[in-house]
Amino acid sequence: MNITVNGDSIEVPAGHTLANLVMDLAVGDQRIAIEVNEQIVPRSTYEAYNLKPGDHVEVVTAIGGG
């Protein structure tokens, strides 16, 4: 199925979860926030959140400074 991630169209298998997407993008060890269709999704629900065709996903990473 086709979804949009940070403006890029990608194909993921049916039943793909946000947790799967985090692994695909290799950002699991970073501090991130994910928004799906303009709604923030709590990290605690990534495993259970099934993506749907046409979803628009924004993945934002936190950058520290000092």
Secondary structure, 3 states (H helix, E strand, C coil): CEEEECCEEEECCCCCEHHHHHHHHCCCCCCEEEEECCEEECHHHCCCCECCCCCEEEEEECCCCC
